[in-house]
Amino acid sequence: MKQQKLAVLGMVCPFPLIEAKQAIEELNSGDELVIDFDCTQATEAIPRWAAEAGHTVTNYEQIDDASWTITVQKK
């Protein structure tokens, strides 16, 4: 299993989600995508997309007042 980092800090929605969708396409099943973001809408949009796509969220935490990190494992 490998982890790929996706830093989309400073990007407004829906770009963090669009970037995440593109990045996960390039991963193999079981690999993880670590997404660092600071767009509030993505706190709901990214987990919802992961669930709908069948991926697993293995880590999700708030880094500070306005940024988060989420790890999505590709199905």
Phi and psi restraints in degrees (range 20) as a CNS / XPLOR table:
assign (resid 1 and name C) (resid 2 and name N)
       (resid 2 and name CA) (resid 2 and name C) 1.0 -123.1 20.0 2
assign (resid 2 and name N) (resid 2 and name CA)
       (resid 2 and name C) (resid 3 and name N) 1.0 159.2 20.0 2
assign (resid 2 and name C) (resid 3 and name N)
       (resid 3 and name CA) (resid 3 and name C) 1.0 -114.6 20.0 2
assign (resid 3 and name N) (resid 3 and name CA)
       (resid 3 and name C) (resid 4 and name N) 1.0 136.5 20.0 2
assign (resid 3 and name C) (resid 4 and name N)
       (resid 4 and name CA) (resid 4 and name C) 1.0 -118.4 20.0 2
assign (resid 4 and name N) (resid 4 and name CA)
       (resid 4 and name C) (resid 5 and name N) 1.0 136.3 20.0 2
assign (resid 4 and name C) (resid 5 and name N)
       (resid 5 and name CA) (resid 5 and name C) 1.0 -95.2 20.0 2
assign (resid 5 and name N) (resid 5 and name CA)
       (resid 5 and name C) (resid 6 and name N) 1.0 136.3 20.0 2
assign (resid 5 and name C) (resid 6 and name N)
       (resid 6 and name CA) (resid 6 and name C) 1.0 -127.8 20.0 2
assign (resid 6 and name N) (resid 6 and name CA)
       (resid 6 and name C) (resid 7 and name N) 1.0 107.8 20.0 2
assign (resid 6 and name C) (resid 7 and name N)
       (resid 7 and name CA) (resid 7 and name C) 1.0 -98.8 20.0 2
assign (resid 7 and name N) (resid 7 and name CA)
       (resid 7 and name C) (resid 8 and name N) 1.0 111.7 20.0 2
assign (resid 7 and name C) (resid 8 and name N)
       (resid 8 and name CA) (resid 8 and name C) 1.0 -120.5 20.0 2
assign (resid 8 and name N) (resid 8 and name CA)
       (resid 8 and name C) (resid 9 and name N) 1.0 30.7 20.0 2
assign (resid 8 and name C) (resid 9 and name N)
       (resid 9 and name CA) (resid 9 and name C) 1.0 -62.5 20.0 2
assign (resid 9 and name N) (resid 9 and name CA)
       (resid 9 and name C) (resid 10 and name N) 1.0 136.9 20.0 2
assign (resid 9 and name C) (resid 10 and name N)
       (resid 10 and name CA) (resid 10 and name C) 1.0 88.6 20.0 2
assign (resid 10 and name N) (resid 10 and name CA)
       (resid 10 and name C) (resid 11 and name N) 1.0 -8.2 20.0 2
assign (resid 10 and name C) (resid 11 and name N)
       (resid 11 and name CA) (resid 11 and name C) 1.0 -87.6 20.0 2
assign (resid 11 and name N) (resid 11 and name CA)
       (resid 11 and name C) (resid 12 and name N) 1.0 136.9 20.0 2
assign (resid 11 and name C) (resid 12 and name N)
       (resid 12 and name CA) (resid 12 and name C) 1.0 -86.5 20.0 2
assign (resid 12 and name N) (resid 12 and name CA)
       (resid 12 and name C) (resid 13 and name N) 1.0 154.4 20.0 2
assign (resid 12 and name C) (resid 13 and name N)
       (resid 13 and name CA) (resid 13 and name C) 1.0 -65.3 20.0 2
assign (resid 13 and name N) (resid 13 and name CA)
       (resid 13 and name C) (resid 14 and name N) 1.0 146.7 20.0 2
assign (resid 13 and name C) (resid 14 and name N)
       (resid 14 and name CA) (resid 14 and name C) 1.0 -95.5 20.0 2
assign (resid 14 and name N) (resid 14 and name CA)
       (resid 14 and name C) (resid 15 and name N) 1.0 17.7 20.0 2
assign (resid 14 and name C) (resid 15 and name N)
       (resid 15 and name CA) (resid 15 and name C) 1.0 -62.2 20.0 2
assign (resid 15 and name N) (resid 15 and name CA)
       (resid 15 and name C) (resid 16 and name N) 1.0 -38.0 20.0 2
assign (resid 15 and name C) (resid 16 and name N)
       (resid 16 and name CA) (resid 16 and name C) 1.0 -57.2 20.0 2
assign (resid 16 and name N) (resid 16 and name CA)
       (resid 16 and name C) (resid 17 and name N) 1.0 -40.1 20.0 2
assign (resid 16 and name C) (resid 17 and name N)
       (resid 17 and name CA) (resid 17 and name C) 1.0 -69.7 20.0 2
assign (resid 17 and name N) (resid 17 and name CA)
       (resid 17 and name C) (resid 18 and name N) 1.0 -42.0 20.0 2
assign (resid 17 and name C) (resid 18 and name N)
       (resid 18 and name CA) (resid 18 and name C) 1.0 -61.0 20.0 2
assign (resid 18 and name N) (resid 18 and name CA)
       (resid 18 and name C) (resid 19 and name N) 1.0 -45.2 20.0 2
assign (resid 18 and name C) (resid 19 and name N)
       (resid 19 and name CA) (resid 19 and name C) 1.0 -61.9 20.0 2
assign (resid 19 and name N) (resid 19 and name CA)
       (resid 19 and name C) (resid 20 and name N) 1.0 -41.6 20.0 2
assign (resid 19 and name C) (resid 20 and name N)
       (resid 20 and name CA) (resid 20 and name C) 1.0 -63.3 20.0 2
assign (resid 20 and name N) (resid 20 and name CA)
       (resid 20 and name C) (resid 21 and name N) 1.0 -43.1 20.0 2
assign (resid 20 and name C) (resid 21 and name N)
       (resid 21 and name CA) (resid 21 and name C) 1.0 -61.3 20.0 2
assign (resid 21 and name N) (resid 21 and name CA)
       (resid 21 and name C) (resid 22 and name N) 1.0 -41.5 20.0 2
assign (resid 21 and name C) (resid 22 and name N)
       (resid 22 and name CA) (resid 22 and name C) 1.0 -68.6 20.0 2
assign (resid 22 and name N) (resid 22 and name CA)
       (resid 22 and name C) (resid 23 and name N) 1.0 -43.0 20.0 2
assign (resid 22 and name C) (resid 23 and name N)
       (resid 23 and name CA) (resid 23 and name C) 1.0 -65.6 20.0 2
assign (resid 23 and name N) (resid 23 and name CA)
       (resid 23 and name C) (resid 24 and name N) 1.0 -38.6 20.0 2
assign (resid 23 and name C) (resid 24 and name N)
       (resid 24 and name CA) (resid 24 and name C) 1.0 -71.9 20.0 2
assign (resid 24 and name N) (resid 24 and name CA)
       (resid 24 and name C) (resid 25 and name N) 1.0 -24.2 20.0 2
assign (resid 24 and name C) (resid 25 and name N)
       (resid 25 and name CA) (resid 25 and name C) 1.0 -59.2 20.0 2
assign (resid 25 and name N) (resid 25 and name CA)
       (resid 25 and name C) (resid 26 and name N) 1.0 -32.4 20.0 2
assign (resid 25 and name C) (resid 26 and name N)
       (resid 26 and name CA) (resid 26 and name C) 1.0 -85.1 20.0 2
assign (resid 26 and name N) (resid 26 and name CA)
       (resid 26 and name C) (resid 27 and name N) 1.0 -6.0 20.0 2
assign (resid 26 and name C) (resid 27 and name N)
       (resid 27 and name CA) (resid 27 and name C) 1.0 -90.9 20.0 2
assign (resid 27 and name N) (resid 27 and name CA)
       (resid 27 and name C) (resid 28 and name N) 1.0 158.1 20.0 2
assign (resid 27 and name C) (resid 28 and name N)
       (resid 28 and name CA) (resid 28 and name C) 1.0 -87.4 20.0 2
assign (resid 28 and name N) (resid 28 and name CA)
       (resid 28 and name C) (resid 29 and name N) 1.0 159.4 20.0 2
assign (resid 28 and name C) (resid 29 and name N)
       (resid 29 and name CA) (resid 29 and name C) 1.0 -56.6 20.0 2
assign (resid 29 and name N) (resid 29 and name CA)
       (resid 29 and name C) (resid 30 and name N) 1.0 132.8 20.0 2
assign (resid 29 and name C) (resid 30 and name N)
       (resid 30 and name CA) (resid 30 and name C) 1.0 94.7 20.0 2
assign (resid 30 and name N) (resid 30 and name CA)
       (resid 30 and name C) (resid 31 and name N) 1.0 -18.2 20.0 2
assign (resid 30 and name C) (resid 31 and name N)
       (resid 31 and name CA) (resid 31 and name C) 1.0 -74.1 20.0 2
assign (resid 31 and name N) (resid 31 and name CA)
       (resid 31 and name C) (resid 32 and name N) 1.0 158.4 20.0 2
assign (resid 31 and name C) (resid 32 and name N)
       (resid 32 and name CA) (resid 32 and name C) 1.0 -116.1 20.0 2
assign (resid 32 and name N) (resid 32 and name CA)
       (resid 32 and name C) (resid 33 and name N) 1.0 143.5 20.0 2
assign (resid 32 and name C) (resid 33 and name N)
       (resid 33 and name CA) (resid 33 and name C) 1.0 -113.2 20.0 2
assign (resid 33 and name N) (resid 33 and name CA)
       (resid 33 and name C) (resid 34 and name N) 1.0 120.0 20.0 2
assign (resid 33 and name C) (resid 34 and name N)
       (resid 34 and name CA) (resid 34 and name C) 1.0 -100.1 20.0 2
assign (resid 34 and name N) (resid 34 and name CA)
       (resid 34 and name C) (resid 35 and name N) 1.0 114.4 20.0 2
assign (resid 34 and name C) (resid 35 and name N)
       (resid 35 and name CA) (resid 35 and name C) 1.0 -109.5 20.0 2
assign (resid 35 and name N) (resid 35 and name CA)
       (resid 35 and name C) (resid 36 and name N) 1.0 120.1 20.0 2
assign (resid 35 and name C) (resid 36 and name N)
       (resid 36 and name CA) (resid 36 and name C) 1.0 -103.3 20.0 2
assign (resid 36 and name N) (resid 36 and name CA)
       (resid 36 and name C) (resid 37 and name N) 1.0 122.9 20.0 2
assign (resid 36 and name C) (resid 37 and name N)
       (resid 37 and name CA) (resid 37 and name C) 1.0 -145.0 20.0 2
assign (resid 37 and name N) (resid 37 and name CA)
       (resid 37 and name C) (resid 38 and name N) 1.0 162.9 20.0 2
assign (resid 37 and name C) (resid 38 and name N)
       (resid 38 and name CA) (resid 38 and name C) 1.0 -137.0 20.0 2
assign (resid 38 and name N) (resid 38 and name CA)
       (resid 38 and name C) (resid 39 and name N) 1.0 23.6 20.0 2
assign (resid 38 and name C) (resid 39 and name N)
       (resid 39 and name CA) (resid 39 and name C) 1.0 -97.7 20.0 2
assign (resid 39 and name N) (resid 39 and name CA)
       (resid 39 and name C) (resid 40 and name N) 1.0 117.8 20.0 2
assign (resid 39 and name C) (resid 40 and name N)
       (resid 40 and name CA) (resid 40 and name C) 1.0 -56.8 20.0 2
assign (resid 40 and name N) (resid 40 and name CA)
       (resid 40 and name C) (resid 41 and name N) 1.0 -40.7 20.0 2
assign (resid 40 and name C) (resid 41 and name N)
       (resid 41 and name CA) (resid 41 and name C) 1.0 -60.6 20.0 2
assign (resid 41 and name N) (resid 41 and name CA)
       (resid 41 and name C) (resid 42 and name N) 1.0 -31.1 20.0 2
assign (resid 41 and name C) (resid 42 and name N)
       (resid 42 and name CA) (resid 42 and name C) 1.0 -68.0 20.0 2
assign (resid 42 and name N) (resid 42 and name CA)
       (resid 42 and name C) (resid 43 and name N) 1.0 -19.1 20.0 2
assign (resid 42 and name C) (resid 43 and name N)
       (resid 43 and name CA) (resid 43 and name C) 1.0 -62.6 20.0 2
assign (resid 43 and name N) (resid 43 and name CA)
       (resid 43 and name C) (resid 44 and name N) 1.0 -26.0 20.0 2
assign (resid 43 and name C) (resid 44 and name N)
       (resid 44 and name CA) (resid 44 and name C) 1.0 -100.4 20.0 2
assign (resid 44 and name N) (resid 44 and name CA)
       (resid 44 and name C) (resid 45 and name N) 1.0 -39.6 20.0 2
assign (resid 44 and name C) (resid 45 and name N)
       (resid 45 and name CA) (resid 45 and name C) 1.0 -65.6 20.0 2
assign (resid 45 and name N) (resid 45 and name CA)
       (resid 45 and name C) (resid 46 and name N) 1.0 -41.7 20.0 2
assign (resid 45 and name C) (resid 46 and name N)
       (resid 46 and name CA) (resid 46 and name C) 1.0 -69.0 20.0 2
assign (resid 46 and name N) (resid 46 and name CA)
       (resid 46 and name C) (resid 47 and name N) 1.0 -50.2 20.0 2
assign (resid 46 and name C) (resid 47 and name N)
       (resid 47 and name CA) (resid 47 and name C) 1.0 -60.2 20.0 2
assign (resid 47 and name N) (resid 47 and name CA)
       (resid 47 and name C) (resid 48 and name N) 1.0 -36.7 20.0 2
assign (resid 47 and name C) (resid 48 and name N)
       (resid 48 and name CA) (resid 48 and name C) 1.0 -65.7 20.0 2
assign (resid 48 and name N) (resid 48 and name CA)
       (resid 48 and name C) (resid 49 and name N) 1.0 -44.1 20.0 2
assign (resid 48 and name C) (resid 49 and name N)
       (resid 49 and name CA) (resid 49 and name C) 1.0 -61.5 20.0 2
assign (resid 49 and name N) (resid 49 and name CA)
       (resid 49 and name C) (resid 50 and name N) 1.0 -43.7 20.0 2
assign (resid 49 and name C) (resid 50 and name N)
       (resid 50 and name CA) (resid 50 and name C) 1.0 -59.0 20.0 2
assign (resid 50 and name N) (resid 50 and name CA)
       (resid 50 and name C) (resid 51 and name N) 1.0 -46.3 20.0 2
assign (resid 50 and name C) (resid 51 and name N)
       (resid 51 and name CA) (resid 51 and name C) 1.0 -63.2 20.0 2
assign (resid 51 and name N) (resid 51 and name CA)
       (resid 51 and name C) (resid 52 and name N) 1.0 -45.0 20.0 2
assign (resid 51 and name C) (resid 52 and name N)
       (resid 52 and name CA) (resid 52 and name C) 1.0 -65.5 20.0 2
assign (resid 52 and name N) (resid 52 and name CA)
       (resid 52 and name C) (resid 53 and name N) 1.0 -34.0 20.0 2
assign (resid 52 and name C) (resid 53 and name N)
       (resid 53 and name CA) (resid 53 and name C) 1.0 -83.5 20.0 2
assign (resid 53 and name N) (resid 53 and name CA)
       (resid 53 and name C) (resid 54 and name N) 1.0 -9.7 20.0 2
assign (resid 53 and name C) (resid 54 and name N)
       (resid 54 and name CA) (resid 54 and name C) 1.0 89.1 20.0 2
assign (resid 54 and name N) (resid 54 and name CA)
       (resid 54 and name C) (resid 55 and name N) 1.0 9.4 20.0 2
assign (resid 54 and name C) (resid 55 and name N)
       (resid 55 and name CA) (resid 55 and name C) 1.0 -82.8 20.0 2
assign (resid 55 and name N) (resid 55 and name CA)
       (resid 55 and name C) (resid 56 and name N) 1.0 164.3 20.0 2
assign (resid 55 and name C) (resid 56 and name N)
       (resid 56 and name CA) (resid 56 and name C) 1.0 -111.1 20.0 2
assign (resid 56 and name N) (resid 56 and name CA)
       (resid 56 and name C) (resid 57 and name N) 1.0 131.9 20.0 2
assign (resid 56 and name C) (resid 57 and name N)
       (resid 57 and name CA) (resid 57 and name C) 1.0 -86.8 20.0 2
assign (resid 57 and name N) (resid 57 and name CA)
       (resid 57 and name C) (resid 58 and name N) 1.0 114.9 20.0 2
assign (resid 57 and name C) (resid 58 and name N)
       (resid 58 and name CA) (resid 58 and name C) 1.0 -99.6 20.0 2
assign (resid 58 and name N) (resid 58 and name CA)
       (resid 58 and name C) (resid 59 and name N) 1.0 -16.7 20.0 2
assign (resid 58 and name C) (resid 59 and name N)
       (resid 59 and name CA) (resid 59 and name C) 1.0 -155.2 20.0 2
assign (resid 59 and name N) (resid 59 and name CA)
       (resid 59 and name C) (resid 60 and name N) 1.0 141.6 20.0 2
assign (resid 59 and name C) (resid 60 and name N)
       (resid 60 and name CA) (resid 60 and name C) 1.0 -154.8 20.0 2
assign (resid 60 and name N) (resid 60 and name CA)
       (resid 60 and name C) (resid 61 and name N) 1.0 113.1 20.0 2
assign (resid 60 and name C) (resid 61 and name N)
       (resid 61 and name CA) (resid 61 and name C) 1.0 -146.1 20.0 2
assign (resid 61 and name N) (resid 61 and name CA)
       (resid 61 and name C) (resid 62 and name N) 1.0 153.6 20.0 2
assign (resid 61 and name C) (resid 62 and name N)
       (resid 62 and name CA) (resid 62 and name C) 1.0 -87.4 20.0 2
assign (resid 62 and name N) (resid 62 and name CA)
       (resid 62 and name C) (resid 63 and name N) 1.0 128.0 20.0 2
assign (resid 62 and name C) (resid 63 and name N)
       (resid 63 and name CA) (resid 63 and name C) 1.0 -83.6 20.0 2
assign (resid 63 and name N) (resid 63 and name CA)
       (resid 63 and name C) (resid 64 and name N) 1.0 -47.2 20.0 2
assign (resid 63 and name C) (resid 64 and name N)
       (resid 64 and name CA) (resid 64 and name C) 1.0 -150.8 20.0 2
assign (resid 64 and name N) (resid 64 and name CA)
       (resid 64 and name C) (resid 65 and name N) 1.0 -161.9 20.0 2
assign (resid 64 and name C) (resid 65 and name N)
       (resid 65 and name CA) (resid 65 and name C) 1.0 -54.0 20.0 2
assign (resid 65 and name N) (resid 65 and name CA)
       (resid 65 and name C) (resid 66 and name N) 1.0 -34.0 20.0 2
assign (resid 65 and name C) (resid 66 and name N)
       (resid 66 and name CA) (resid 66 and name C) 1.0 -132.3 20.0 2
assign (resid 66 and name N) (resid 66 and name CA)
       (resid 66 and name C) (resid 67 and name N) 1.0 19.1 20.0 2
assign (resid 66 and name C) (resid 67 and name N)
       (resid 67 and name CA) (resid 67 and name C) 1.0 -142.6 20.0 2
assign (resid 67 and name N) (resid 67 and name CA)
       (resid 67 and name C) (resid 68 and name N) 1.0 151.8 20.0 2
assign (resid 67 and name C) (resid 68 and name N)
       (resid 68 and name CA) (resid 68 and name C) 1.0 -136.5 20.0 2
assign (resid 68 and name N) (resid 68 and name CA)
       (resid 68 and name C) (resid 69 and name N) 1.0 162.7 20.0 2
assign (resid 68 and name C) (resid 69 and name N)
       (resid 69 and name CA) (resid 69 and name C) 1.0 -131.1 20.0 2
assign (resid 69 and name N) (resid 69 and name CA)
       (resid 69 and name C) (resid 70 and name N) 1.0 137.5 20.0 2
assign (resid 69 and name C) (resid 70 and name N)
       (resid 70 and name CA) (resid 70 and name C) 1.0 -135.5 20.0 2
assign (resid 70 and name N) (resid 70 and name CA)
       (resid 70 and name C) (resid 71 and name N) 1.0 138.6 20.0 2
assign (resid 70 and name C) (resid 71 and name N)
       (resid 71 and name CA) (resid 71 and name C) 1.0 -112.9 20.0 2
assign (resid 71 and name N) (resid 71 and name CA)
       (resid 71 and name C) (resid 72 and name N) 1.0 124.0 20.0 2
assign (resid 71 and name C) (resid 72 and name N)
       (resid 72 and name CA) (resid 72 and name C) 1.0 -115.8 20.0 2
assign (resid 72 and name N) (resid 72 and name CA)
       (resid 72 and name C) (resid 73 and name N) 1.0 123.4 20.0 2
assign (resid 72 and name C) (resid 73 and name N)
       (resid 73 and name CA) (resid 73 and name C) 1.0 -94.3 20.0 2
assign (resid 73 and name N) (resid 73 and name CA)
       (resid 73 and name C) (resid 74 and name N) 1.0 125.7 20.0 2
assign (resid 73 and name C) (resid 74 and name N)
       (resid 74 and name CA) (resid 74 and name C) 1.0 -67.9 20.0 2
assign (resid 74 and name N) (resid 74 and name CA)
       (resid 74 and name C) (resid 75 and name N) 1.0 137.9 20.0 2
